[in-house]
Amino acid sequence: MPSDVNLDIYRYLNHAHLIQTNPHPAASSVYMQVNSSSMDLNLVQFLSVHGSRSASLCGPMNLQSGFNNLLAFHYAIDLINNNSDPDVSGFKFGGLSIDVCQSEARAATFAFSYTSGTGICGYAGFTELVGPLTAVAYLTDGSAVSARLATVVPDSTVVSPDATAISLSSRAFYPRFLRVVPPDSVQIDALLDVASSYNWSVVSLIHDTTPFGLAGKAAFEAAIARRNGSQSVCMKYIGAGAAGSAISLAEAKAALQSASRMAYVNALIAYLPEQDLRTLLTAVRELGLQGRFVLLGLDSWADKMSVVQGLESAALGAVTLRQTYFTVPDLDRWVAEIGLAPARRKGIPVDWLEEFWQHTLKCRLTGSSVIQTQYATVCDPSGSLPAGALTQNGGTYSTILSAFIAAKGVADFQRAECGTTATDVCLYRMPAATRLATIYRYISNAQWRVLQGRLGNDSLLFRFTTDGYGDRGYDVLNFVRSGSGYVYNKIGYWRNRYVPQAGQSLATYGPDGSQLAATPSSACPTGVDCGCPGDSGDPLALLPRPNVWDRARTPWGAVLLALTTLGALVTLVAIGFLAYAFPRKVQGTAGTNYLGFACLVGILLIFAINIAFIAHATPVVCTIRRFGLSLVYCIVYASLLVRSVVNWTIYRAAGSPGEGPSFTGLSHPVSLLGLSICICLVSAMLGTEWLILQRPDSVELVAYEGVAWSRCSPSSFYDEGLALSCLYPAGLLVAAVVYSLLSWDADLTDSRQVALGLLFCAGAQLCWGCVSTLTGYKWRDPAIFVANLVAAGAVLLCLYVRKVVQVCRVSREKSSSAEDQNIASGGYPTKSISMDDIKVTS
């Protein structure tokens, strides 16, 4: 044993007191043992009956894998001892199961103390357990625990039902490690074969930077090399810390955004551990990439609904691998015999059985040491478990297979070398090193027709490959919508090659969740050298680029253009009508009249600037957007602010004795217009400075939904910058709203209409600011377009269309010239302040 391993083990032993003093708070048992008194051949199982609450504390019962695999293990031992299979008979096994609570430290400590002859460190003495010398083989749970145990007992045979880590294939470090499932490197070949069958010759691989992810990356590169370049994989990293650390949502988003830059790649292999798959699916949903990729998952995803629950829209169309397995009807019968009475426990520790019983029946056992208070119903201690109490899956099947293949190796040894001598005696006559080597040789070379009498045509001829794994194959599953729910549908099978299942086809889905009529291709275009982002080639050069006016040709684009054109025409008509209809004297001198025409010009420009937001980005378009958007809003808001201040002044004057307001000096219409222009010049200066500091002489191309989307530079901050440029006009808007509301109570209808129009503008500006910075690129420019329509339309309707209607009504009624002048000066009713009270100067 290498010295560093010894040091590692002693380090665990030095911390053993942490484990001893922190057992599972309710369940005190740590092992289950059967047939210990009469059996001299034993199988020892290290598994996680409970989960891990912390480094040294066990958590709740692990129902779906841990306890189920415990029952499958002891069911297999019962079958072996009852000579149920003629190929595996003539001897009996004892069984010892030790709970390691998903802790490598606990597994190493317990394994070292047990194999050194001191029992289970702090829980059971040597005399209470079957001796380590009688252990034919060790069964282990998961890659991490398997690696730890295979290091502790390097000369013994270790068989794992579910360890898939590529590193465990090393014969230098794990010389006698076997597993009944293929390693992840075989899954890689399976996924590439599946991809090839659907014409996905270029796929993207997302992996983390843990040893697991880096081993997968190396295996992918080796697999691609073996295929002589017929396929290629673009690697995308998700930075993660130490092994076992979870990836962050931001890291997953960054990897997905990088992968989405290749329009010709629609297949993405998620080479991630189970705990990170939900993070990836969350990133898919939040980035709006549903339907952008067909996700391909390992058997860590398989058919688990826990991975996709609540994220079904992001996972639709995913293709996953599941280790081929078959359910064993006789196992359900065996589990149904279990009861709480001592005679029916089948050797299961009382606290383990009571915990399983309560969770399965959703009730609580009064007086139990592990009472589950979350259940209101009281359990019937004399009852029985319902049908299907044990969930059969690949884990239970693999556990049965692991126990039987070890037994088949012993049976082959007995027939070849023992004759009439008892198997245990025959083994123990050998020196220890020879005995352990012999056991490994026979188990690794064993072949067994899996439960042929119980599975019939589903029985599989199992054997280990020369690399020490079981060549069982995979079911290929497709996550699809079924009625109002979702299911994993089997579409094929892989064992050295992919075979589609007759009558089943791959279902893929678009961004809206609708099923696509044809499977998307991820093939490199003919004659094009498809590089990955970051290669010497530019992958964006392969993407189609939209025409500047493509959006204007779409139905929604045509509708928006029609509305903005209609608004511009109405504004022009209003300008012409009001200029013609008002008396010339009033046009030149009265009140805020010039400001009204300035505001109409601003409204016209808002409608006009919408053209820059229906077009895709070009240097000219970007210049208009960055300089013009803030300025046109300033023209409108500055005019309305000055007008609101005048309204407020008139309102205050109307309640004071003496003369009304005099429009002379700084209050002259020309002066008011000049003040408005000065306010707008500030916006023009800010826009000019922005153009100087960030020249709009180029645009950036960003891969988005299969095209090279043109964006004003810098793409990473353009939308935020545009929103920030409108903070100045937003301040004018707030001030104008305040002054309009201050004069709301007076009978000045114009102030109320100004306030109403400005409130619409405020809502529209707030909405486009959020949408244009937080949503997908395709929604950002249209959001500004629609907001411009709402803002300009609201002011036009509330103020100027209303004024046109008033002028027409007054004209029909042949009103006096004073009433005409009253309307022109802002629509102030004569009962509050008459035109005779206003000085009109030339």
Long-range contacts (C-beta under 8 A, 24 or more apart in sequence): 1-151, 1-154, 5-151, 5-152, 8-108, 8-151, 9-108, 9-112, 9-152, 12-105, 12-108, 12-109, 12-112, 13-109, 13-112, 13-113, 13-121, 15-56, 15-105, 15-109, 16-109, 16-113, 16-121, 16-122, 17-122, 18-55, 18-56, 19-56, 19-103, 19-105, 19-106, 19-109, 19-121, 19-122, 20-121, 20-122, 20-123, 22-54, 22-56, 22-57, 23-58, 23-123, 24-50, 24-57, 24-58, 24-59, 24-101, 25-57, 26-351, 26-355, 26-369, 26-370, 26-371, 27-58, 27-61, 27-349, 27-351, 27-352, 27-355, 27-369, 27-370, 28-351, 28-369, 29-99, 29-349, 29-350, 29-351, 29-352, 30-98, 30-99, 30-110, 30-120, 30-123, 30-124, 31-96, 31-97, 31-98, 31-99, 31-120, 31-123, 31-124, 31-129, 31-349, 32-70, 32-74, 32-95, 32-96, 32-97, 32-347, 32-348, 32-349, 32-352, 33-94, 33-95, 33-96, 33-97, 33-129, 33-130, 33-347, 34-74, 34-77, 34-94, 34-95, 34-346, 34-347, 35-77, 35-81, 35-92, 35-93, 35-94, 35-95, 36-94, 36-96, 36-129, 36-130, 38-92, 38-94, 39-92, 39-93, 39-94, 39-130, 39-134, 40-94, 40-134, 40-424, 40-428, 41-91, 41-92, 41-93, 41-94, 41-134, 41-136, 41-410, 41-423, 41-424, 41-427, 42-93, 42-94, 42-95, 42-96, 42-130, 42-134, 42-135, 42-136, 43-73, 43-77, 43-93, 43-94, 43-95, 43-96, 43-135, 43-136, 43-137, 43-138, 43-139, 43-403, 43-406, 44-95, 44-96, 44-97, 44-98, 44-114, 44-130, 44-132, 44-135, 44-137, 44-138, 44-139, 45-70, 45-73, 45-95, 45-96, 45-97, 45-98, 45-138, 45-139, 45-140, 45-141, 46-98, 46-100, 46-107, 46-110, 46-111, 46-138, 46-139, 46-140, 46-141, 46-145, 46-149, 47-73, 47-97, 47-98, 47-99, 47-100, 47-139, 47-140, 47-141, 48-99, 48-100, 48-101, 48-102, 48-141, 48-142, 48-145, 49-97, 49-99, 49-101, 49-352, 50-99, 50-101, 50-102, 51-101, 51-102, 52-101, 52-102, 52-103, 55-103, 55-105, 56-103, 56-105, 56-106, 58-99, 58-101, 58-103, 59-101, 61-352, 61-355, 61-356, 61-359, 62-102, 63-356, 63-359, 63-360, 63-391, 64-391, 64-393, 65-141, 65-393, 65-395, 66-99, 66-141, 67-352, 67-356, 68-390, 68-391, 68-392, 68-393, 68-395, 68-396, 69-141, 69-161, 69-395, 69-396, 69-399, 70-97, 70-348, 70-352, 71-331, 71-334, 71-335, 71-338, 71-390, 71-396, 72-331, 72-390, 72-395, 72-396, 72-397, 72-399, 72-400, 73-97, 73-139, 73-399, 73-400, 73-403, 74-346, 74-347, 74-348, 75-331, 75-334, 75-335, 75-400, 76-399, 76-400, 76-403, 76-404, 77-403, 78-334, 79-404, 80-403, 80-404, 80-407, 84-453, 85-404, 85-451, 85-452, 85-453, 87-408, 87-411, 87-448, 87-449, 88-404, 88-407, 88-408, 88-411, 88-448, 89-411, 90-411, 90-414, 90-423, 91-410, 91-411, 91-414, 91-422, 91-423, 91-424, 93-136, 93-403, 93-407, 94-130, 94-134, 96-129, 96-130, 100-141, 100-145, 102-142, 102-145, 104-144, 104-145, 104-148, 107-140, 107-145, 107-148, 107-149, 108-148, 108-149, 108-152, 111-138, 111-148, 111-149, 111-152, 111-153, 112-152, 115-152, 115-153, 115-156, 133-428, 133-432, 134-424, 136-406, 136-410, 136-439, 137-406, 137-439, 137-443, 139-399, 139-402, 139-403, 139-406, 143-168, 144-244, 146-177, 146-179, 147-174, 150-174, 150-176, 150-177, 155-433, 155-436, 155-437, 156-436, 156-439, 156-440, 157-406, 157-436, 157-439, 157-440, 157-443, 157-444, 159-402, 159-405, 159-406, 159-443, 160-402, 161-395, 161-398, 161-399, 161-401, 161-402, 162-394, 162-395, 162-398, 164-298, 164-299, 164-300, 165-212, 165-215, 166-215, 166-216, 166-219, 167-211, 167-215, 169-467, 169-468, 169-469, 171-468, 176-436, 176-440, 177-468, 178-443, 178-444, 178-464, 178-468, 178-469, 179-468, 179-469, 179-470, 180-398, 180-401, 180-402, 180-405, 180-462, 180-469, 180-470, 180-472, 181-299, 181-323, 181-394, 181-398, 181-469, 181-470, 181-472, 182-323, 182-469, 182-470, 182-471, 182-472, 182-474, 183-467, 183-469, 184-215, 184-216, 184-219, 184-298, 185-219, 185-222, 185-223, 186-469, 187-298, 187-299, 187-321, 187-474, 188-216, 188-219, 188-220, 188-223, 189-223, 190-321, 190-474, 190-476, 190-494, 190-498, 191-269, 191-296, 191-298, 191-321, 192-223, 192-224, 192-227, 192-231, 192-233, 193-494, 193-497, 193-498, 194-296, 194-319, 194-476, 194-492, 194-494, 194-498, 195-231, 195-267, 195-269, 195-296, 195-522, 196-230, 196-231, 196-498, 197-498, 197-500, 198-267, 198-506, 198-519, 198-521, 198-522, 199-519, 199-521, 199-522, 199-523, 200-266, 200-267, 200-294, 200-521, 200-522, 200-523, 201-230, 201-231, 201-232, 201-522, 201-523, 201-524, 202-231, 202-232, 202-233, 202-234, 202-262, 202-264, 202-265, 202-522, 202-523, 202-524, 202-530, 203-231, 203-232, 203-233, 203-234, 203-265, 203-267, 203-268, 203-269, 203-296, 203-522, 204-233, 204-234, 204-235, 204-236, 204-259, 204-262, 204-265, 204-267, 204-268, 204-269, 204-293, 204-532, 205-233, 205-234, 205-235, 205-236, 205-268, 205-269, 205-271, 206-236, 206-238, 206-255, 206-256, 206-259, 206-268, 206-269, 206-270, 206-271, 206-272, 206-280, 207-235, 207-236, 207-237, 207-238, 207-271, 207-272, 208-237, 208-238, 208-239, 208-240, 208-247, 208-272, 208-273, 208-276, 209-237, 209-238, 209-239, 209-240, 210-240, 210-241, 210-242, 210-243, 210-244, 210-245, 211-243, 212-243, 212-273, 213-237, 213-238, 213-240, 213-271, 213-272, 216-271, 217-271, 220-269, 220-271, 232-524, 232-530, 232-532, 233-269, 234-259, 234-262, 234-265, 234-532, 234-533, 235-532, 238-272, 238-276, 240-276, 246-275, 246-276, 246-279, 247-272, 247-276, 247-279, 247-280, 248-279, 249-279, 249-282, 249-283, 249-286, 252-276, 252-279, 252-280, 252-282, 252-283, 253-283, 253-286, 253-287, 256-280, 256-283, 256-284, 256-287, 256-289, 257-287, 258-533, 259-293, 260-287, 260-289, 260-292, 260-293, 260-703, 260-704, 261-533, 261-539, 261-540, 261-702, 261-703, 262-530, 262-532, 262-533, 262-539, 262-542, 262-703, 263-542, 263-543, 263-544, 263-703, 263-706, 263-707, 264-522, 264-523, 264-524, 264-525, 264-530, 264-542, 265-293, 265-522, 266-292, 266-293, 266-294, 266-520, 266-521, 266-522, 267-293, 267-294, 267-296, 267-522, 268-293, 268-294, 268-295, 268-296, 269-296, 269-297, 270-295, 270-296, 270-297, 270-298, 270-301, 271-298, 272-298, 272-300, 273-300, 274-300, 274-301, 274-304, 274-307, 277-301, 277-307, 278-307, 278-311, 281-307, 281-308, 281-311, 281-314, 281-315, 282-311, 282-314, 284-311, 284-314, 285-311, 285-313, 285-314, 288-511, 288-775, 288-776, 289-314, 290-314, 290-316, 290-509, 290-511, 290-513, 291-316, 291-317, 291-508, 291-509, 291-510, 291-511, 291-512, 291-513, 292-511, 292-705, 294-318, 294-319, 294-508, 294-520, 294-522, 295-319, 296-320, 297-321, 299-323, 299-394, 299-474, 302-394, 302-477, 302-488, 303-477, 303-488, 305-486, 308-479, 308-486, 312-479, 312-486, 313-513, 315-479, 316-479, 316-480, 316-481, 316-486, 316-509, 316-513, 317-478, 317-479, 317-480, 317-506, 317-507, 317-508, 317-509, 318-478, 318-479, 319-476, 319-477, 319-478, 319-479, 319-491, 319-506, 320-476, 320-477, 320-479, 320-488, 321-474, 321-475, 321-476, 321-477, 321-494, 322-394, 322-474, 322-475, 322-477, 322-488, 323-394, 323-398, 323-472, 323-474, 323-475, 324-460, 324-472, 324-473, 324-474, 324-475, 324-493, 324-495, 325-393, 325-394, 325-396, 325-397, 325-398, 325-472, 326-397, 326-455, 326-458, 326-460, 327-392, 327-397, 328-392, 328-396, 328-397, 328-400, 328-451, 328-454, 328-455, 329-454, 330-454, 331-390, 331-392, 331-396, 331-400, 332-387, 332-388, 332-390, 332-392, 335-385, 335-389, 335-390, 336-384, 336-385, 336-387, 336-389, 338-385, 339-382, 339-383, 339-384, 339-385, 340-365, 340-381, 340-382, 341-381, 341-382, 357-385, 360-385, 360-386, 360-389, 361-385, 361-386, 400-451, 401-450, 401-462, 401-470, 404-448, 404-450, 404-451, 405-443, 405-446, 405-448, 405-462, 405-464, 405-470, 406-443, 408-443, 408-446, 408-447, 408-448, 409-439, 409-442, 409-443, 409-444, 409-445, 409-446, 410-439, 410-442, 410-443, 412-442, 412-445, 412-446, 413-438, 413-439, 413-442, 416-442, 444-468, 471-495, 471-496, 478-504, 478-506, 478-507, 480-507, 481-507, 481-509, 481-513, 481-515, 511-705, 539-703, 540-701, 540-703, 540-708, 543-701, 543-703, 543-706, 543-707, 543-708, 544-706, 544-707, 544-708, 545-701, 545-707, 545-708, 545-710, 546-616, 546-707, 546-709, 546-710, 547-616, 548-615, 548-616, 548-618, 548-621, 549-614, 549-615, 549-616, 550-616, 551-614, 551-615, 551-616, 551-781, 551-782, 552-614, 552-615, 556-782, 557-614, 560-610, 560-614, 560-782, 560-785, 560-786, 560-789, 561-610, 561-614, 563-789, 564-607, 564-610, 564-611, 564-785, 564-788, 564-789, 565-607, 567-603, 567-607, 567-789, 567-792, 567-793, 567-796, 568-604, 568-607, 568-608, 570-796, 570-801, 571-600, 571-603, 571-604, 571-607, 571-792, 571-796, 571-800, 572-604, 574-600, 574-796, 574-800, 574-801, 574-803, 574-804, 575-600, 575-601, 575-604, 577-804, 577-807, 578-800, 578-803, 578-804, 578-807, 581-807, 581-811, 582-807, 582-820, 582-824, 583-817, 583-820, 583-821, 583-824, 585-821, 585-840, 586-820, 586-821, 586-824, 586-825, 587-824, 588-669, 589-663, 589-668, 589-669, 589-840, 589-841, 589-842, 590-663, 590-669, 590-821, 590-824, 590-825, 590-838, 590-840, 591-646, 591-663, 591-669, 591-824, 591-825, 591-826, 591-838, 592-642, 592-643, 592-646, 592-669, 592-672, 592-825, 592-826, 593-669, 593-824, 593-825, 594-669, 594-670, 594-672, 594-673, 595-639, 595-640, 595-642, 595-643, 595-669, 595-672, 595-673, 595-676, 596-639, 596-643, 596-799, 596-800, 596-803, 598-635, 598-639, 598-673, 598-676, 599-635, 599-636, 599-639, 599-640, 599-643, 599-795, 599-799, 599-800, 600-796, 600-800, 601-635, 602-632, 602-633, 602-634, 602-635, 602-636, 602-639, 603-636, 603-792, 603-795, 603-796, 603-800, 605-632, 605-635, 606-632, 606-633, 606-636, 606-788, 606-791, 606-792, 607-788, 607-789, 607-792, 609-788, 610-785, 610-788, 610-789, 613-781, 613-782, 613-784, 613-785, 613-788, 614-781, 614-785, 616-709, 616-710, 617-699, 617-710, 617-711, 617-712, 618-699, 618-710, 619-696, 619-697, 619-698, 619-699, 621-712, 622-696, 622-699, 622-712, 622-713, 623-691, 623-696, 625-712, 625-722, 626-687, 626-690, 626-691, 626-696, 626-712, 626-721, 626-722, 626-725, 627-684, 627-687, 627-688, 627-690, 627-691, 628-687, 629-722, 629-725, 629-726, 629-784, 630-683, 630-686, 630-687, 630-725, 630-726, 630-728, 630-729, 631-680, 631-683, 631-684, 631-687, 633-726, 633-729, 633-733, 633-765, 633-791, 634-679, 634-680, 634-682, 634-683, 634-728, 634-729, 634-732, 635-676, 635-680, 636-761, 636-791, 636-792, 636-795, 637-729, 637-732, 637-733, 637-736, 637-758, 637-761, 638-676, 638-677, 638-679, 638-680, 638-732, 639-676, 640-736, 640-740, 640-754, 640-757, 640-758, 640-795, 641-676, 641-679, 641-732, 641-735, 641-736, 641-739, 642-672, 642-675, 642-676, 642-679, 643-754, 643-826, 644-735, 644-736, 644-739, 644-740, 644-743, 644-751, 644-754, 645-739, 646-672, 646-826, 647-739, 647-740, 647-743, 647-748, 647-750, 647-751, 647-754, 647-826, 648-739, 648-740, 648-742, 648-743, 648-751, 650-743, 650-748, 650-826, 650-828, 650-833, 651-742, 651-743, 651-746, 651-748, 651-751, 653-833, 654-746, 654-832, 654-833, 659-837, 659-839, 660-833, 660-837, 660-838, 661-838, 662-838, 662-839, 663-838, 663-839, 663-840, 663-841, 664-839, 664-841, 668-841, 679-732, 682-728, 683-728, 683-729, 686-725, 686-728, 687-725, 690-721, 690-725, 694-721, 702-777, 704-776, 704-777, 704-778, 705-778, 709-777, 711-777, 719-772, 719-773, 719-780, 720-773, 722-772, 722-784, 723-769, 723-772, 723-773, 726-765, 726-769, 730-762, 730-765, 733-758, 733-761, 733-762, 733-765, 734-762, 737-762, 746-832, 747-829, 747-831, 747-832, 748-826, 748-828, 748-829, 748-832, 749-827, 749-829, 750-799, 750-826, 750-827, 750-828, 753-798, 753-799, 753-802, 754-798, 754-799, 756-794, 756-798, 757-794, 757-795, 757-797, 757-798, 757-799, 758-795, 760-790, 760-791, 760-794, 760-795, 760-798, 761-790, 761-791, 761-794, 761-795, 763-790, 764-788, 764-790, 764-791, 764-794, 765-791, 803-827
